[in-house]
Every structure is written in structure tokens, then in C-alpha cells.
Amino acid sequence: MNPPKARISLKYKEICGGRKSLYLDYYSNGKRIRESLRLYLLPETSRKAKGENKAVMQKAMEIQHRRMDELTASEKEVEIETSLPDVPLAKAIKEYHTFILGRGDKSTAGNIMGMSRAVTAYRGEDVMLSDVDVSYCDGLVDFLRYDYHSVHGKLKMTTARSYIYLFSGALNMAVEKGYISRNPLFFVKIHDRITRERPQKQFLSVEEVRLLMETQCPVISRPQVKQAYLFSIFTGLIAYDIVNLKWKDLKTSPDGKLSVWCSSRKIFIPLSSNALRWLPDTTNHRGLIFKGLPKDTEINNILKLWQRKAGIEKRLNFSLARNTFAFLILSTGAEVATFCSLMGISSKTAKSYLVMVDHQPASMDEKLKCLQLD
């Protein structure tokens, strides 16, 4: 008689440095579980590495067999007697914080402290690991989603998602240390309840662009700042492109239309009449187009003064200028393929821009109309 086929597979995935991260792959109650063991195999370049890998594999197989027993017992509704130490949840989180800090990851360690405060706010400081079951974790997800307020206000969903992952990391370490038999978070539905927030892209309206065009740059000795910024609005060039833009980057096509070479995206962008309007008026078409642009800090200060003088609340920067270029294109009813071509982006990246407007087809006469503001 053949032995029963293992229902819990021990697998690995390649990670940085040639290492392999071990995990268990199995089904429980119709749900596929991929349980990270936080165990890693090293490249076997020495006898020491081979010995360490052997010990790691043995430990991984022990966890695999323990999970198999738990899964079988769960299906047959049999309780498995265990003698696990009852450890405070706060201790498990602190040990995880110490481990992460020991790796030199101060940023993540700081987030773990934030997660710890949120967990304490949920059920207090006296929670034991034995109390952390599926019901506890399910309630924690709802608490972070709806009720928890940090010192900065209501928790953002991106932060709540991060806290859940860090809490899961602490529970995984508790499993590794033998404090609990399994991570209950694996059996809690999370992804459709706490979703990653995608902040909406800010852009200037047509009226705000007109205001900037009509408002004199507050620093008269630096007219290049206004010229460069409005040229960015009508071409989508980022700060790097603007600062390094040369007259030789302007090319005339056989049909007589002028385009500018975007070095960061390796594309040519056709110039509208408004883009041409903000090119410096000079006969010396050599070298940089926007000669005399100050350093980044001074540019930002001038943009801030210009913004206030024009009565615009949005903070002026070159990311906002590029988003405005995207908005103006989409407002014309241009096809997605045309939009991607002018922006130098993929259709996948374009999705975050398409929500700016109610994208509806427009006639050929209306296309690029928003770019002609004069």
C-alpha cells in the first residue's frame, strides 16, 4: 500500500544573494496557505554553509510535520495536546522589534513601534499570545480599518496594511520560537478589507494655468524659472530634462513641426504654440535653453512665491507640471495610445492618470484644444 501523499509541501523561492526562502504550501478549509517559515538556505559554497543548510532543512521539516498533525487533527476535530509557554504578546512584539533593529533596519523598527501602540490600543497591554486567535486578528483588522486614530489622526490604509504585515511578522517569529503553534493571521481575510491607497495625482486646472501665465514671476531677475516651468507644463518634461535641455534637442520634422527630445524617456514630444511661447527669445541657439536657472532650493522658493502671487493653493513643482500636461492631453479626448506616446509611459502606468478626467472620445478638431490656451 502506498503511503498517503503529503498535503503540506515544503517549498522555497529564490531571493537576493542567491539565498532561498523556505515556506509551506497547503490548503486549509478550501483556502490556499503559503506560510513563510523565516528560514533561509545559503549558497553551498563552503562546508559550513552545507552544515547550516542541513540544520535549517531539519527545522523546516519539523515544522512541516507539526503542521501536518495540526491539519489532520483539525479535520478530524481532535485536539492536540501541546505544552506551549504562555507569553505576553507585548514580549513577542518587542523581540521582533529587537530582531529587526539588530539588522540595522531602523525605519521598519520604528514602524513596529507604531504597530505596537495600535495593538495596545486595541485590547490593552495584558494580552497573552494564547489569546491571539483568528477572532482576535479579525477584530484587529477591523479596528485598524475603522476605529484606530494615531497622534496624526485616522490611520491611513497604507499604514494599516503595513501594521498588519508587521504584526504577522511578529507572530511568525513567535511560531519560530515555539511560543505558538501557528500564525492565526493566515486564516483571516485581509486584502479586500484593507487595501493599498493610491493617492490621486494633483494637477493644475486650465484656469490655474492661465493665472500662472498672466502672473509675473516675483523675482524679475529670474525670468527663466517662469519660462522653464510653463514649458514643462506644455511638454511634460521633468526637472532633470528641463535643466539639461539644449537647443540642439529641438528638431524640425519634414512637415515643418517642431519637437523636443526628452532624454529621460527617449522620445520626441511635439511642441504646441504655448510650449513655443515659453522658449527664451534669443538669437544664440547654442548650449542650454534655460541658461541661468538657479539651484533647486532657489527654484522651489521662487515657485512658492509665484504660486502665492497667482492665488493658487497647490504647491508648484515639476511633478505637478507633468501631471498638468497629462491632464491637458486627456482633456482633449486623446486616445490612450496617443496619451502614452506623448507621456512616454506604458498603458499600465497610464491607469493612474486616466482617473483625472471622464475619458470620452473627442472629434479631431477638438484634439489638443486644451493645449492652445492663448
Secondary structure as GFF3:
##gff-version 3
##sequence-region A 1 374
A	DSSP	beta_strand	9	14	.	.	.	ID=ss1
A	DSSP	three_ten_helix	16	18	.	.	.	ID=ss2
A	DSSP	beta_strand	20	28	.	.	.	ID=ss3
A	DSSP	beta_strand	31	41	.	.	.	ID=ss4
A	DSSP	alpha_helix	47	75	.	.	.	ID=ss5
A	DSSP	alpha_helix	89	102	.	.	.	ID=ss6
A	DSSP	alpha_helix	106	123	.	.	.	ID=ss7
A	DSSP	three_ten_helix	129	131	.	.	.	ID=ss8
A	DSSP	alpha_helix	134	142	.	.	.	ID=ss9
A	DSSP	pi_helix	143	147	.	.	.	ID=ss10
A	DSSP	beta_strand	149	150	.	.	.	ID=ss11
A	DSSP	beta_strand	153	154	.	.	.	ID=ss12
A	DSSP	alpha_helix	157	176	.	.	.	ID=ss13
A	DSSP	three_ten_helix	184	187	.	.	.	ID=ss14
A	DSSP	alpha_helix	206	214	.	.	.	ID=ss15
A	DSSP	alpha_helix	223	233	.	.	.	ID=ss16
A	DSSP	alpha_helix	239	244	.	.	.	ID=ss17
A	DSSP	three_ten_helix	247	249	.	.	.	ID=ss18
A	DSSP	beta_strand	250	252	.	.	.	ID=ss19
A	DSSP	beta_strand	258	262	.	.	.	ID=ss20
A	DSSP	beta_strand	267	270	.	.	.	ID=ss21
A	DSSP	alpha_helix	273	277	.	.	.	ID=ss22
A	DSSP	alpha_helix	296	310	.	.	.	ID=ss23
A	DSSP	alpha_helix	318	331	.	.	.	ID=ss24
A	DSSP	alpha_helix	336	343	.	.	.	ID=ss25
A	DSSP	alpha_helix	347	354	.	.	.	ID=ss26
A	DSSP	three_ten_helix	364	366	.	.	.	ID=ss27
A	DSSP	three_ten_helix	369	371	.	.	.	ID=ss28
###
